[in-house]
């Protein structure tokens, strides 16, 4: 398990930025070692997929840390336009390469990092799609930590459903290392408990 005390940082900005960077790394890791189909295939009835989720989070990094604070991103963001098709930010077309999506994410994160480092936490931005648009950088950082970790959690489940890979971070999986037989028995125990509860 992670030594949480080792994560203690010097100030709220560093704390929040550190957790955001950790979530970003977890998100990227879930794509490692897969082919194009596995990266893009819809794994839920609502179409949740690995690469499309990373594309979405890249766009959110640009939206929240770019235009919100008057710091426009250098590339066009058609998915943020008022006439964008619903959910066009949550899947990847055949001509949007994996390299392009991952590159977009890196550039979006770099742009966001520059905003986070340049502005004070009490700097006020304009989140035009929120009912209360005037928000501080502090609030936006909290929001993006939560959003990125939520999407990383989605990708935990999607990746496990694709090939059985599981864990929190490379080198820090936060899971018992007990082997396939133990996990099979553990799953059977969970299933038996569920059946027993349903019969009550």
SULURUR-V168895 format. One line per field, one symbol per residue. ss: DSSP state (h for helix, s for strand, l for the rest). psi: psi as a letter, one per 40 degrees, with the letter a starting at -180 (. if undefined). burial: b if it has 16 or more other ideal C-beta (glycine too) atoms within 10 Angstrom, else e. A space follows every 50 residues. Layout:
ss = ???
psi = ???
burial = ???
This chain:
ss = lllhhhhllllhhhhhhhhhhhhhhhhhhllllllhhhhhlllllllllh hhhhhhhhhhhhhhhlhhhllllllllhhhlllllllllllllllllhhh hhhhhhhhhhhhhhhhhhlllllssslllllllssshhhhhhhhhhhhhh hhhhhhhhhhhhhlllllsllslllllllhhhhhhhhhhhhhhhhhhhhl
psi = ihgddeehieiddddddddddddddddddeeheiiddddeiheideehid ddddddddddddddecddffgiieiigdeeideiiheeeeihidehiddd ddddddddddddddddddiidehhihgdeidgdhiidddddddddddddd ddddddddddddeehiidihegdfihgeiddddddddddddddddddde.
burial = eeeeeeeeeeeebeebbebbebbbebbbbbbeebeeebbbbebeeeebbb bbbbbbbbbbbbbbbbbbbebebeeebebbeeeeeeebbbbbeeeeebee bbebbebbbebbbebbeebeeeeebebeeeeeeebebebbbbebbebbbe bbebbbebbeebeeeebbeeeeeeeeeeeeeeeeeeeeeeeeeeeeeeee
